[in-house]
Amino acid sequence: MNKRKWILVVLSAGMLLQLGTCLSEVGSYTMAAFEEYLPDLLDTWLETLTASA
């Protein structure tokens, strides 16, 4: 392989690694937000179920 192809391989691997890291961080923030609001959501759902029953 010539130099241009090796450079493209390295750059694409770096971009893939950055994308994976970004998705991991977004998932972590989403889970943290869900964890924070879960008690409120459960209380609301339970109030709705008891009001409708």
C-alpha positions in Angstrom: 0.0 0.0 0.0 1.2 3.4 -0.7 1.5 6.3 1.8 -1.9 7.8 0.8 -3.8 4.6 1.6 -2.0 4.2 5.0 -2.9 7.8 5.9 -6.5 7.2 5.0 -6.6 4.0 7.1 -5.1 5.9 10.1 -7.5 8.8 9.7 -10.6 6.6 9.3 -9.6 4.6 12.4 -9.2 7.8 14.3 -12.6 9.1 13.2 -14.2 5.8 14.1 -12.7 5.9 17.6 -13.9 9.5 18.0 -17.4 8.5 16.9 -17.5 5.6 19.4 -16.3 7.9 22.2 -18.9 10.5 21.4 -21.7 7.9 21.3 -20.5 6.5 24.6 -20.6 9.9 26.3 -24.1 10.6 24.9 -25.3 7.3 26.2 -23.8 8.0 29.6 -25.4 11.4 29.8 -28.7 9.9 28.8 -28.6 7.2 31.4 -27.6 9.7 34.1 -30.6 11.9 33.2 -32.9 9.0 33.1 -31.6 7.8 36.5 -32.2 11.3 37.9 -35.8 11.6 36.7 -36.8 8.0 37.2 -38.4 8.5 40.7 -40.5 11.4 39.4 -41.6 9.3 36.4 -42.6 6.4 38.6 -44.5 8.6 41.0 -46.4 10.1 38.1 -47.2 6.7 36.6 -48.4 5.4 40.0 -50.6 8.4 40.6 -52.1 7.9 37.1 -52.7 4.3 37.7 -54.4 4.8 41.1 -56.5 7.7 39.8 -57.8 5.6 36.8 -58.5 2.5 38.9 
